């Protein structure tokens, strides 16, 4: 039936959204509320997620969306969230300690402690993850040291998507996409890595039953139905970490790279082999489980439109409040001929991963003169971010041996036509920009229809989605951008020498 929908609960760091998504990928209805980490009472600098507030927002949004699309048309419900964050719960699913946010500073001091027990390279070879302070393992270790009775009382540890699913259906489960963000998983075997769990003093039984994306977790209970408006008995289908489902929702094939572009960008591949390499480790690459068994996602995290927003606030303040401000910025940048400006913007280099995390290279704006126009600064930002993208692409290619045929881009950054053109010129690859902004919700909906028996495979679900695409091909400007990119690499190398103590400035 054309009216059939899956209810997608998309809990992000800035918004909690509930969407009703059709088989075609069309979002029939949606509602969202702002979301943010909040201070914990015990410490002003400690940040947590208020799960009760998040659940209340989910319920309010779901009630509205379900009533508008018609409850009889709902085939399944599925939840996607950011990774790394979870909490211990009792047998009824009650939180025994707040969900510590990935934005929280606690756990940083434990990084070096764990490094003394396990080599980061050894950990990377098994888990695909770098030593990042917000990794779930460090949160668990922090609780073990500071709140030991909490883990002693715990029935299970649930990731945020698992907490939402448990409230919907009463069942405890974890999926590989969420688990792969914890630095506790044997990624190749898609199971827990006993060695690291032993070191932090946790038994694998603390974690719930595995559920693959697309599998049934349970069915909506009477209580959850009354709270959310989702019909009782509706299948609750496993999904998990939003990044992997954005790749599914973008229609990305294993031959293409996926770029999820927002305040931050994630460039990832979908490969049929778990292959951690020294090049990837040294460069800050991480690897996570794909939503489809048998595939893995090597990826690079980078700052992105956060830089453009900085330019907007500091150079276009006079246009603040205008709805067309971004269009004005693009028009001014388009007037600057390629290669004719002396301005260069180097994005902040702070991967927080591997040996590179100790570098912490600050962003730089170079080549300013008294005649510099603000359009030059904006164009320099677009070019600098595109050069950063190529650097990430080269890292992926070197670390995996795989060269993608194209890049599929989703998210807010996919709307900027000039940025897309520059990306294509700099990388030398066709850039496929999708009209669908909420790729993670579409990917999650495909899993929901799969779990409800509407689709027989992820591939069938992707084929059912009507993708709106615009392709940006490299042009003759590619040669000019190649020269600019080589200059960028030389500048980046010089700045790294300075910030690592090899130069005159510190």
N, C-alpha and C positions, 0 to 999 in steps of 0.2 A: 504493500500500500504506500502511496506517495506521501501520506500524512505521518507515517511512522517516524519516530525520533528517538534518539538516545539522549538522556540527560547527562551532561558533562559538568562535573564540579571541578573547576580549575582554580586552585588556591595558589596564588602567586605572592611574591614578597610585597607587591604594591596594590594588588587588587584580588578580591575574592569574587569569582564569577561563576554563575550558573547559566549554561546555555543548552538549548534544545537543538540538536543537530540532525538533519535529514541524511539519508543514504547518499545523496548527491553531494554532501559536504556543505550544503547551505545551512547557515545558522538561522533557524526559523524564529527564535526568540531568545533573548538573553537579558540578564540583569546582573549588575555588579556593585560592590561596595569597596571603598578603600581598605587597604590592609597595611599594617606596619608592626614591626617588633616593638615591644613595650618594655620599660624598665622593670626589673624584678625587685621586690621590696628589700631583699637582703643586701643588695648592692646597687648603687646608682648606675654603675657602668655595666651591670649585667643585663642582658637583653633576652627576652623570651617571647614566645608566641602565646597570646591569650586564646587558647583553644575554645573556651566557652564562648568568647566573643566571635571567633571565626565560625563556630557551629551555628550561632544565632544568625549570623549574616547568611550562611548557606541556607538555613531554613527559610528565612524571609525571602530570599531570592528564588528559591525552589518553589515556594508556594505560589508566587506570582507567575513564574514561567510555566509551571505545570497547569495552572488554571487557564492560561492563555492558549496553550497548544492543545489542550484536551488530554486528560489523564488516560483515556482509553488508547491514545496513540503512542504511549511511552513503552518502548521495548526493553530498555535496560538503563542502568545508571552506572557511571564510571567516574573515578576521581584521579586527577593528575595534580602533582604539587612539585615544588622545588625539592632538591635532594638534601642529603646529609642530616636533616633534623628529625629527631624522634624522641621517645620518652618511655620509661618503664610504666607498666599498667598492672592492675590486679586482675583477678579472674572475671570481674564484671566489666573490665575495660576502663576503669577509673584511673586517671593519671595519678601516679605516686609522686611525681615531680614535674614541674613545668617543662614544656618543650623549649630547650635552649636554642636560641636563634644562631644561625651561621654568622650573624653579624656580631655576636658576643665575643668579648676578648678572652674569656676564661678558656683555659686549655692551651694557651700559647706556651706557657712555661713547661708543658709536658712534652713538647715536640722534641727538645733536646734529650729529655729523659728516655724517651722511647728509642731515639737514635742510638743511645748507648747500648740498648738491648738488641736492636735489630737494625741492620744496614738498610737505609732507604732504598738502595738499589735492589736489595733482596726483596723488600716489600713490593717494590714496583714490578718486579718480575712475576709475582704471584697475583697481586691485587690490581695491577694496572694503575695504581694511584700513587701520587706524590705525598710527601709529608706536608699537609696543609692544616693549619691550626683548627679549622672548623670541621675537620673530618670527624665522623661519628665516634670513631675509636677514642679520640681524645676526650670527647664529652663523657663517654662511658668510664674512661680511666679517671676523669675528674670526679665523677660521682663516687667511684670506688674509693677514692682517697678522702673526699670531703663529706659524702652522705652515704656511707657504706650500708646503713640499715635500709635505705631505699631499694638498692639492688637485691638485698637479702629478701625483702618482702615481694619483689617483683614476680609476677606470673609470666609476663612476656615483655619484650621490647618491641614497640611498634613504631614504624616510620610514620610521617604525617599522613600519607595517603592511606596507610593501614589504620590509623586512628579514625579517619573519616569513614572508611569501609566498615569498621567495627561498630560505629554508631549507627550505620545504616542497617546492618544485618546481624550484628552480634557475634560474628566470626572473626578469628584472628588469623592473619595471613601477611606474607611479605612477598614482593615480586623481585626478580633479579635486577630490574633497572634501578629501583630504589636501593637495593642492597649493594649494588656496585658503586654507590657513592659513599660507602661507609669506611672503606679501606680495611674491610674485614672479610672479604670474599675471595675465594679461589676462583678467579674469573674464568679460567679455561674450563674448569669442571662445573661451574655454576653452582657451587656449594660453599659452605663456610670454611675458612682457613683456620684450622685448629691451632696452629702455632701461635698466631697473634692473639687469639682469644685466650689461650693459656697464659700468655704473658700479661694480659690485663686482668686475668682472674675471672673470666666469664665462660660458662659452659654453653655450647651451641643450643642446648635446650631452652635457653632464654629467648631465642628467636622463634617465631611461629612457623607454621607450615608454609612451604613454598607454593606460590600460585603464579603460573606463567601469565603474562598479559593475554587477555582474551579468554581466560578460564573463569569459571563461575566461583565466586567467593562465598556467596550465600544469597539470601533473598530479603528484601526490605521487610522489616518487622512492623507490627502494628504501631508501636510507639514511634518509630522513625517515620512511618507514613503520616501519622497525625502531626508530627513536627514539620515535615518537609513538603507534604502534599503529594509525594511520589507514591503511587498505589502500592498497597501491601502485596508482597509476593513478587514484586519486580526484581529481576535478576540484578545482582550487584557483581559487576565484572571487574577483574583485576586490570589495572593499568600501572601507574607509578610515576617515575621521574619525567617531568614535562619535556625535557630536551629530546629524549628518544622518540616521543610521540609527535613532536614537531617534524622530525624527519619523515615519519610515516605520513603525517598529514600534508607534507609538502610534495608527496608523490615521488620522493627521491628513490632512485634505484641504486644498487651497489656500484654502478658505473659513474655516479655523480657525487659531488660533495654537497653538503647542506650547510648553509649559512643562516643561522638564526640571529637576526640583527635588531638590537634594541639599544638600551643604555650600554649594555655589554653585548659582545658578539661571541657566538660559539661556532667554530668551523669544525665540522665532523665528517667522517667517512663511515660507511657501512660495509665492513669487510668480513669475509668468511674465515678469518684466522685471527687468533689472539697471539700477537707478535710484539711483545715488549722489547725495545731495542735501547742500546746505550744512547743513541742519538736522540731518541724520543725522551728519555729520562733527563738527559742534560739540557734539553730545550724546554722542558716544562710540560710536555705532552701528558695527558691522562687518557685512560682507556676505560670505557664503561660497557656494560652489557646492552646489546641492542634489544629492542622490544620483541624481536623474532629470534628464537633459539637458533644457534649456529652462526650468528652474526655478532660482531663487536664494533664498538664506536670509538676509535682513536679521535681525539679532539683537542682543540686549542681554545682557551678562553682569553678574550681581549677586551679592553675598553673600546667603546664605539661611539654611539651618538651622545654619550655623556660629554664628550669633547665638543661636539657641535652645539650642545646646549650651553656650554661654557662660553663659546664664541657668541652665541645669541645674547646671553645675559650681559656680556662685557662690551660688545661692539654694536649691538642693535637695540640697546635699551630704549632709544627714542621711538621704536616701533612696538614696544611692549603693549600687549592687549589687542593688536591687530590680528585678525584671523588669517591674513595672507602673509604673515611675517616670514614664514619659511619659503614661500614662493619668491618674495622679494630677495631673500638671501641667495637663492639659487640663480635668479636673474642677474644679480650683481656679479656673482662668481662666473657665470657663463660669459660675461663680457671680457674676462681676463684671458688673453691668448695662452694656449698651452706652452709652458716653458719660458714665458716672457716675464714672469714675476721672480723676484729674488727671495720671496718669503718661503720659509720651510717650517712646518710644524711636525715635531716628533712626538707621538703619543707617549704617555707615561708607560714605562716598562716596569710592571710590578706583578709578575705572574704568580707569586706566592707559591711556587712549586719547584721541586728539585733544587739543585745547586744554584739555579738562576734566582731563587727567591732572595738570596743574600745581596743581590746587586741593587735592586730597588732604584732603577734609573728614573729620574724625574722627567716629566714632559718638558719640551723645550720649544720656544718660538724664536726662530732665527731669521736674520736678513731684513729686519725692519728698517725703514728709512722715513724721513720726514714727509715723503710723498706717498707712502704706502696707503692703499685704499682698504677699507674693511672687507670688500669683496675678495681681495687677495688673501686676506687672513682666512676667510671662510673656505676659499678654494684650496688653500694650503692644508687646511684641516681635512678636507675630503681626500686630498691626495695622500697626506700622511697616513690616514687610516687605511687607504687602499694599499699603500706600500706595506703597512703592517700586515694586511690580509695576505699579500703575496709571500711575506716572510713566513707566516703561519702555514701557508700552502706548501712552501718549499720544505718546511720542517716535517709536515705530514708525509710528503713524497719521499724524503730522505729516510724517515724513520720506518715507513711501511713498505716502500718500494712500489707503491700504487700511485698512478697519475690519473686523476679524474678527467672525464671528458667535458664536464660542464659544472657550474655551480648553481644550485637552486637556492634562492634567497627568500626568506619569510620574515615577518615582523615589521615593526614600524620603519626600520631602515630600508625596507624594500620599496618604499614609496618615493624615494628621492631619485629622480631620473638622472640628474647630473652625477651623483655618487655612483649610480649603477653603471653609467657609461665609463666613468673613470676606472671602476673596478674591472670591467671587461678589458679595457686597454692595458691596465697594469698587469693583470694575471695572464692575459692572452687567451682566456677561456670565455666561451659564451656564458652570459649570466642570465638565468631564467628567473624573472621576478614574478611572484605569484600575487594575484589580487586578493587571495584569502590571507587576512592578517593573522587569524587565530589558528595557525597550523596545528598547534598542540591539541586544541579542542577537537579538530577534525580527525587527527590521528587517534585520539582517545575514543571518539565516536565509532571509528572503524572497529576498534577492539570491542566496543560495546555491542555492535551489531554481530560481530563474530561470536561473542559469548552467548548472544540470544539466538544463534542459529540462522541468522539472516544471510550472513556471508560464510563461505566455507574456508576462506583464507584471507590473509592480509592483502595479498595481491588482487583478489577479487574486489575487496573493499576499495583499494586505491583506484581500480579501473572504473568503479561506479561514481567516483567523485568527479565533478565537472570543474576542472582546473582552469582558472583565468590566468593566462600567461602572457608576459611580454619579454621578448628575447633581445638582449643587448649583445651585439657581436663586436669583436675587436676590429678596428679600422686602421687606416694608414697612420694614425696618431700613435700607434703601438710603438714605433721606433723612437719617437720623442720621449715617451714614457719609460722606455727601457733605459735611456740615458739618465733620466731623472731618478729612476729607481737605483741605479748604480751609485749616483751621487748620494742618495738617501742612505745606502748601506755604509758608505764611507763616513758620513756624518754620524750615523748611529754607532759605528765602531769607535770613533773618536770620543763621543759622549760616554760610552761605556768605560773607556780608559780613564776618563776624568772621574766618574762616579765610583769606580772600583779602586781609586787611589793611585792610578798610574799616570794621572795628569797633574796639572798645576793646581786645579781647583778641587776642593773637597766640600 
